[in-house]
Amino acid sequence: MEKSNTILKILVIAFIISLTNVSFAQNLEPQEKDIKIFFDDSAARYVLENPERALNIERDSIWKSFGGYRITSIWHEKSSVPITWKYWERGLNEFLSDTTLIRKSLSLADSLKSKVFREQNTIIQHISSYSYEKTKINAFIYLVAFTYPYAFCVDTNKIGIDITCDGWSFDTENILNVVIHEIYHIAFKLNSPDYFKYIAIDPTDRETFIRFNYAYLHSEGMATFVAYNALNIFPSDYRHPDYELLENDSTVKKAIDQINLLSEMAMTMPIDTLLQECWKLGVEERAYYVAGGYMASIIEEKHGTEFLAALVKEGSINFVKEYNLLVPDDYKLVLIEL
């Protein structure tokens, strides 16, 4: 009887611990209630713990069943990037040949959740300082594995992070910096008058493309700058490549010239061509991130953080105007007002 009672106690304790872990994984609730962060690592954990089944049997059902892969599919659709399975197959085969990568990736996921839980108030304070209004945000972070996009935000507040991305170098602060970038996007979406008019809906003509071009520049520029400044709080030996571009005058000038080129193209080129060029120059070559981040830094240096944050509410046109007032002609952006 004594042995049975002991076993029962152990089972009860294990059950309580499991409930605690589930609650922690799903809701990292800060003391300040403006921003709440929810984690769902079920997709990445299932794939990493069952790599052979994920590769050979269950791929389609995994992508349909887990929220993390469903939002990845949304990103592909919204970005007009077809889903191919080369990243999935290549990654799984690599991890099957070196199972230490599985353990390290699962450990990174656990470390990230623990870091956010411990430092949530600092994270919230930093993001809030660049949000003009106190916005209540529920940020849902889904961890996935072996996807083409390594970090993204869709449906206003759903963030996808590929925990197996080579770029993390298994460094918690490195991935945390990108998480801050993506959470700030949620604050931007809820405060900017431009987001749902010009970014959430694909531009269909010259006028909407011009507004999209400025709005996307504002959105990615602010998120890049906010995350860049977070390095002062959470320093990392591994930094996003955008930051090296942002710290180099020649690459900043190139990014500004690329944004101006897109504005010039908008006057003559068809919309399909414009969308291809803005993806190539603005996203793949990082012009939106680097030029926009530089613009934010110039405005903050002159007017302060509160002024910069307030420009989100005023919209991207005012963001460009304020920047143009502060720089020489060869650094100004072409401003087309409609």
Sequence and secondary structure as in RCSB ss.txt:
>XXXX:A:sequence
MEKSNTILKILVIAFIISLTNVSFAQNLEPQEKDIKIFFDDSAARYVLENPERALNIERDSIWKSFGGYRITSIW
HEKSSVPITWKYWERGLNEFLSDTTLIRKSLSLADSLKSKVFREQNTIIQHISSYSYEKTKINAFIYLVAFTYPY
AFCVDTNKIGIDITCDGWSFDTENILNVVIHEIYHIAFKLNSPDYFKYIAIDPTDRETFIRFNYAYLHSEGMATF
VAYNALNIFPSDYRHPDYELLENDSTVKKAIDQINLLSEMAMTMPIDTLLQECWKLGVEERAYYVAGGYMASIIE
EKHGTEFLAALVKEGSINFVKEYNLLVPDDYKLVLIEL
>XXXX:A:secstr
 HHHHHHHHHHHHHHHHHHHHHHHHH B  SSTTEEEEEE HHHHHHHHSHHHHHHT HHHHHHH HHHHHHHHH
HHHHT    SHHHHHHHHHHHH THHHHHHHHHHHHHHHHHHHHHHHHHHHHHHT SS   EEEEEEEESS S S
EEEETTTEEEEETT GGGTT HHHHHHHHHHHHHHHHHHHH SSIIIIISS   SHHHHHHHHHHHHHHHHHHHH
HHHHHTTTS  SS  HHHHHHT HHHHHHHHHHHHHHHHHTTTS HHHHHHHIIIIIIIS HHHHHHHHHHHHHH
HHH HHHHHHHHHH HHHHHHHHHTTS GGG       
